[in-house]
Amino acid sequence: MRSLYHHPLCPFSRKVRLVLAEKKLEFDEHVERPWECRPEFAALNPAAEVPVLVEEGGTALADSTAICEYLDEAFREPPLLPAEPMARAEVRRLVGWFDAKFHHEVTRGLLGEKVIKRLSQSRAEPDSRAIRAAFSAIHEHLDYIGWLTERHSFLAGSSLSMADIAAAAQLSCIDYIGDVPWDRHHGAKDWYARVKSRPSFRALLADHLPGVPPPRHYADLDF
Ligand SMILES: N[C@@H](CCC(=O)N[C@@H](CS)C(=O)NCC(=O)O)C(=O)O
């Protein structure tokens, strides 16, 4: 059986969980706290980061984009990268946007400062300037999602792609801590409602981390 080492509040792990679920692939779950740097885990991924997918046969794959693209190539249905090269480039640009820019400007400042520092028992206090900067940056990203989805249902066109998965993976982590200002961003909220209501999202909505309960609207499809 395929195994996934992941953390429920890791957006990159969520990306892989969503792709596995879209493709209806079964897997065993291992919740890993990467900051504990378990030697057995570091032996699977020298970067000691989640997610890690151990395929049937024992090969360990690391890095969410490498894993997601492998899954899309090995299990074609439904395709999450378009067939046409320029359309693929646009999906990959958006995956890069959310994995790098959104994560750096928003996820690290909110989730990282407010929750991960506490869970990992870091001795550093949450940085209130980083939190304020992230609260301010999230608006531009939500406006961008609203703009991208004005003409199409999904970020890179009329069907769900890896771009939607990367974006929803980041936003769902922020939503878990109740920090997404949905009421000021109706376009982004409509798009998120579409993604959130897919069966592939169910496992994420059932996440419940001890000591970090989600707000009530988190699992509500009509939030
Ligand atoms: N580029 C990697 C990034 C993965 C990553 O940053 N994972 C974080 C958790 S979200 C991690 O394991 N950090 C190590 C730590 O917290 O010690 C990917 O896409 O998989």
The ligand as an SDF file (V2000), in Angstrom:
LIG
                    3D

 20 19  0  0  0  0  0  0  0  0999 V2000
    9.2640   22.4460   -1.4760 N   0  0  0  0  0  0  0  0  0  0  0  0
    8.7110   21.5350   -0.5020 C   0  0  0  0  0  0  0  0  0  0  0  0
    8.4160   22.3150    0.7720 C   0  0  0  0  0  0  0  0  0  0  0  0
    7.8880   21.4250    1.8760 C   0  0  0  0  0  0  0  0  0  0  0  0
    7.8880   22.1420    3.2120 C   0  0  0  0  0  0  0  0  0  0  0  0
    8.3150   23.3050    3.3270 O   0  0  0  0  0  0  0  0  0  0  0  0
    7.3920   21.4390    4.2500 N   0  0  0  0  0  0  0  0  0  0  0  0
    7.4340   21.9850    5.5850 C   0  0  0  0  0  0  0  0  0  0  0  0
    6.0810   21.8580    6.2820 C   0  0  0  0  0  0  0  0  0  0  0  0
    4.8150   22.7640    5.3990 S   0  0  0  0  0  0  0  0  0  0  0  0
    8.4250   21.2050    6.4180 C   0  0  0  0  0  0  0  0  0  0  0  0
    8.3930   19.9850    6.4270 O   0  0  0  0  0  0  0  0  0  0  0  0
    9.3060   21.9170    7.1410 N   0  0  0  0  0  0  0  0  0  0  0  0
   10.3270   21.3150    7.9470 C   0  0  0  0  0  0  0  0  0  0  0  0
   10.2030   21.6620    9.4090 C   0  0  0  0  0  0  0  0  0  0  0  0
    9.1880   22.2440    9.8230 O   0  0  0  0  0  0  0  0  0  0  0  0
   11.1310   21.3200   10.1390 O   0  0  0  0  0  0  0  0  0  0  0  0
    7.4710   20.8660   -1.0730 C   0  0  0  0  0  0  0  0  0  0  0  0
    6.8140   21.4530   -1.9430 O   0  0  0  0  0  0  0  0  0  0  0  0
    7.1440   19.7450   -0.6640 O   0  0  0  0  0  0  0  0  0  0  0  0
  1  2  1  0
  2  3  1  0
  2 18  1  0
  3  4  1  0
  4  5  1  0
  5  6  2  0
  5  7  1  0
  7  8  1  0
  8  9  1  0
  8 11  1  0
  9 10  1  0
 11 12  2  0
 11 13  1  0
 13 14  1  0
 14 15  1  0
 15 16  2  0
 15 17  1  0
 18 19  2  0
 18 20  1  0
M  END
$$$$
